[in-house]
Amino acid sequence: MKNQPCLEACQVCVLACEECFAAVVSSGSANRCPACCRECIQICSLCISAMIGDSPFSKPICDLCADICDDCAAQCRPHNHDHCQRCADACEACARACREMTIAV
C-alpha cells in the first residue's frame, strides 16, 4: 500500500497517545497534555480510516493530523515522564509521515 509508512506512524501514535493519556489523566498536567493526546488519537484514527478507504479527503485530513501531532508533541515534550517522551517522539514521527504522504498524493 502506498501510504503504509503513514498508516504505521498513525497506529504507533495512537498507541503512544493512549498510554500517555492513561498515565497523565489521573495525575493531572500543567498544560494541555491529556486533551491533546485525546485529539491526536481521534485525528490519527480518522487519518487511518481515510487512507484505507482511499478518501478524496485524505490529503487535508493528513495535513490536519500533522498539525495536531506537532501540537501534541509540543505539549508532551516538556514533561519528564517516559510515556510523555515516547508520545512526543511518536507524534513527531507521525507528523513527518503525514506530511510526506500528502506530497505523494
Secondary structure, DSSP 8 states (H G I E B T S, - for coil): -TTHHHHHHHHHHHHHHHHHHHHHHHH--SSSHHHHHHHHHHHHHHHHHHHHTT-TTHHHHHHHHHHHHHHHHHHHTTS--HHHHHHHHHHHHHHHHHHHHHHH-
